[in-house]
């Protein structure tokens, strides 16, 4: 197989589990978070139970991937587990790319032979990949604060896309709600130039932590920290985001949250 020595071979061992948590055991390393968030976004879109990371299955997957390091051949391990495999030429493929490719398959047969058609979001690869970037970035920050991960919400995403579309002409960093009329949580970001990605916005919001005093439950005078507190608000469970390259070439990013956070007098966690 061409360029096999620089190719990435992903193998994921998957089991069905009726679990309500997506926390990763052990050291909560980055690759586990990326694989887990990608899988659970696809399952949540179909109303399926979430998966939990299992170290023993990860070790099995790593063992089989190492068996294929010399040829990157698309061969199943024929073990005792369910198994998805992915091959991509070149060295830039990510966990999200593998899971996104599997999720974009047009149909999946259930035991009762009912065919479940993927949502239009899943069929839009660019939208799908960007949604994963937003979700992973949020949940890495929340995991660092021992907060439960957020689930992607297509309705919140649609709202965010609508507002981002309205800002395309001017890229003005303004909220969709009046200051006294928030019905959803909302974070916004503006960046000069077209290269800004979802992780850039989420990290900018997370960095506001240095301006937040938990003891006083306030921001430093003259500083903003409300994006950070919404990001880690413990009662928030769903998120939907959008990124827009505006007509002037700059980037506008907005995320919406439900239930909303930043209630006056309440702490985020």
N, C-alpha and C positions, 0 to 999 in steps of 0.2 A: 504494500500500500504506500503510495507516494508520501514522502516527508513524514513517515511514521515516527521517526525519532523525535520530531518536535510536535507531534500530535497529542491531543488530550483525550484520554479515554475515561468516560464517566460511567460508573455502574452504581445503581441505586437498588438496594434491597428494600422492598416495600411490603408491609403487612397492614391489613385492615385492623383498626383499633377504635373502640368507642371511647375516645378520650376528649376531654374538654380543654386540655392544656397543651400548649406548644413549647413549653420550656425545654431547653436542651440540658441533658444531664452532663455531669463532669464539669469541664472548664468552659463550657458554652463558647467554643471556638467559632471563628467566623464562618468557616466552610459549613459547619453543621447548621448554623443559623440561616445561611443562604439556601441550602437544600430544603430545610424544614419549612421556611416561610414560603418558598416557591410551591412546594407540594400542597401546603394547607390553603394557599390562596385558590388553587385549582379545585380542591375538594369543597371549600366553602362556597364557591360559585355554584356548585351542584347540590348544596345542602347536605353534604356527607360529613361523617364524623372526622375530626382532625387526627393527624398522626402525631406520635411522640417519638423523639429520637432515641434509639437504642444502641448503646456502645458495642454490644456483641455483633449486631448486624452491620454496623459501620466497619468493624474489624474484618468481618467476612467480605464485605464489599472491597475493602482495601486489599485484602489478600488476593481476590480474583483480579482486580485491576492490575496488581503487580505481576500476575501471571501473563498478562497481555502487554506488558511494557515493551517487549521486543518486537511485536508485530501489530499491535492495536487492532487485531482482528475482531470483528463483530460476532463473537461466540458467547453463548450463554454458559454459565457455570454448571447448569443441571443440578443445582443443589436443592435443598428442601424449602426454599423460600420463593415468593413472588419476586420477579426480577425485571427491571428495565435497563437497557444498555444504550449508550449513545457514543458515536464517534464523530469528531470534527477535525478537519485538516487545519493545521496551524496551531499556535500555542495560546490563543486569546479566548478560547471558549470558557464560559462560566457555568456555575451550577444552574443559574436561571435560564441559560440557553438550552441546556439539556431538558429541564422540566418543561419549559415553554414549548419545545418541539413535540414532546409527548402529549402535552395538553392540547395542542393545536390539531391533533388527529381528529377527523370530522365526527366520529361516533364512537360510542363504547357500549357494548352489550351487557345488560344486567342479567342475572340468573333467570328472570322472567321474560327474557328476550325483548324487553322494552328498550328502544334505542334512545339514548340520551344525547341530544345535540348540544354541542358546545355553544356558549354564548358568543355574540358578535365580538365582544371584547377579547375573547380567547383567540378568535380568528384574525384579529388585528394584531399582528406580531409587534409592531412598534408600540401600540398602546399597552399591550400585555407586558412587554419588557420594561417599559417605563413605570407601569404600576408596580411591578416587582421591585424596582429600584426604590420607589417611595416607601413601600411596605418594609423592606429589609432595613432601610436607613432608620425608619421610625423605631422598629423593634429592637435594633441593636442599642439605641439610646435607652429605651425603656428597660431592656434587660440589665443594663448597667445600674439601673435604679431599682432592680428587683420588682418591676411592675409587669403585670400580665401583658402579653403582646396584643397589638391591635389586629382586627380583621378588616380586610378590604371591603368596602361597600360601594356597589356600582351606582347607587342613587347619589351618594355623596360625590363620587367621581363625576357623574353627569352634571351636578350642580357646579362643581369646581371648573369643569370644562366650559360650561356656559359663561361663567364669570371671567375666566381667562380669555375667552373669545371676545368679550366686551371690552377688554383692556388691550386688545391687539393693536388698535390704532394709536394709542398713546403710551402704553406700558406704564401707566401711572400706578404706583404702589398704594392702592386704596382698597379698603374692605368693601364687601358686597352689602354689608349691613350698616345702618347708622349706629353710632356708638352706643346708643341706649336701646337698640332693637335686635340684639343677637339672639337668634334661635338655634344656631349651630356654632360650634367652635370654629375658628378660622385663623389660619396663619398665612401670611403673604410674604413674598420675597421678590426683590428686583435685582437684576445684575446686568452691568453693561457688557455688551457683546453676546454672541449666541452660544457660547460654550458652556454655560452653566447647566449643571445636571441636578436631578432630585437630591442626591446626597449633599451637594453644596448648600442647598437651601436648608435641609434638615440639620446639618452641622452648624450652620450659622445660627439657627434657632437654639440649638443645644448649647452653644457657647455663651448664651445669655445667662446661664447658670451662675456665672461669676458675679452677676449683678443682683442676684436674688438672695435675700436673707430669710432663711427658714424660721429663725427665732422670731423675727419681726413680721414675717409674712408680707414683705414689701420689697420693691426694687430699690436700688440705690437712687438717691435724688438725681434726676436728669437722665436716668438710664431706662432702657426698656428690657423687661424680662418676661412679659406675658406670653411670648411665643414659646419660651422654654417651659413655663408652667403648664401650658396647654399640651405640649408635647408629652409630658410625663404625668398628666392628670390621671389619678388612679381609677376614677370612675368612667373615663372615656374608654369605649370598647371598639369603635369603628372609625375608619378613616377613608377618605377618597380625595385624590389630588389631581392636579393638571399642570402641565408646563406648556407655555406658549412663547414661541419666538415672535416678537412683535414686528410691526412693519418697519420700525427704525433699526432692527437688528438686535435689540436688547431682549432679555428674557424676563418673563413674568411667571411666577410660580405661586399657586395657591393650594392649600389643603383645608378640607373641612372635616370636623370631628363631631361625633355623637356617641353618647350624651356630651354636651359641651362642658368645658371646664371654665376656670377663672371666675368662679363665683366669689363675690366680695365677702371677705371675712373667713373664707375657707382655705385650707392649705391643700396643695396639689396631691400630697401623699402623707 
